Each structure stands twice: as structure tokens, then as C-alpha cells.
Amino acid sequence: MTKDVIAVKTTIPFEWSEMEWNIAAALAKAVDGKTSVMVSYMDVRNPYKMTDKEVYIGDRSFEVADFDTDGKVYWSVKFNEIEV
């Protein structure tokens, strides 16, 4: 049996554990209604350089992570992204 490789894509999991509400909201609004976006990230294959790529945004998760004593709310934000 042989397999034909059509393309090799990199998956890029983006995850933030405690993001302030206003920053999490800005990130959510930036990707609302979009299936792909341009991102800059650190790639192990390019030491000390940021890599710019267009990525498909898959599953998105926004969950409350913590309630601070001063009334601040922190969010856990996760995206599954695949290189386009």
C-alpha cells in the first residue's frame, strides 16, 4: 500500500491561561466571523525570528479562569489553528 502526501501542514495551538477580560474580548472580536487570519509566532525552525503565516482557525474556547478579589475576571483562551 502506498500513500500520496498531498501537503504537510503545521498545527499551531494557541493558548493563554489567564487573560484579562478586555484583552480576551479584543482577541475574540478579532477572530469573530473569520475562518483564517495572519499570525506572527515563534517557530522552532526559525530561531530568534518571528514567523508570519496565514492560519485556519478551528475550535475556539473562551472560559472563565479566575475571579480576583478586586473584581477582575480572567479568561482561559484557546484556539486550534492549522497552517493554510
C-alpha positions in Angstrom: 0.0 0.0 0.0 1.3 3.5 -0.8 0.2 6.8 0.5 0.4 10.0 -1.6 1.2 13.0 0.6 -0.8 16.0 -0.6 0.6 18.5 1.8 2.2 18.7 5.2 0.6 21.3 7.5 1.7 22.6 10.8 -0.9 22.8 13.6 -0.3 25.7 15.9 -2.2 25.5 19.3 -2.5 29.0 20.8 -3.4 29.0 24.5 -3.5 31.6 27.2 -4.3 30.5 30.8 -5.2 33.8 32.5 -6.0 36.7 30.2 -7.6 39.9 31.4 -11.2 40.3 30.2 -10.7 43.3 27.9 -7.7 41.6 26.2 -9.7 38.3 25.8 -12.6 40.3 24.4 -10.4 42.1 21.8 -9.0 38.8 20.7 -12.4 37.2 20.4 -13.6 40.2 18.3 -10.5 40.0 16.1 -11.4 36.4 15.0 -15.2 36.6 15.0 -16.6 35.6 11.7 -13.2 34.7 10.3 -12.0 31.3 9.1 -8.4 32.3 8.7 -6.1 35.1 10.0 -2.5 36.2 9.7 -0.4 35.5 12.8 3.1 36.0 14.0 4.6 33.3 16.2 7.8 31.7 17.3 8.7 28.7 15.2 11.3 26.2 16.3 12.6 26.0 12.8 13.5 29.8 12.7 15.5 30.6 15.9 15.2 34.1 17.2 12.8 35.2 14.4 9.1 35.6 14.3 7.3 33.6 11.6 4.3 35.2 9.8 1.7 32.8 8.4 -1.9 32.6 7.5 -3.7 30.0 9.6 -7.1 28.4 9.6 -8.9 28.9 12.9 -10.6 25.8 14.1 -12.1 25.3 17.6 -12.3 28.3 19.8 -12.7 28.2 23.6 -13.3 31.1 26.0 -13.8 30.1 29.6 -13.6 31.9 32.9 -10.3 31.0 34.6 -10.3 33.1 37.8 -12.1 35.7 39.8 -9.7 38.1 41.5 -10.5 39.6 44.9 -10.6 43.1 43.4 -13.4 42.1 41.0 -11.3 41.4 37.9 -12.2 38.4 35.8 -9.5 36.3 34.0 -10.2 34.1 31.0 -8.7 31.0 29.5 -8.5 31.4 25.8 -7.6 28.5 23.3 -7.5 28.2 19.5 -6.8 25.3 17.3 -5.1 26.6 14.2 -3.8 24.9 11.1 -1.4 26.5 8.6 -3.2 27.4 5.4 
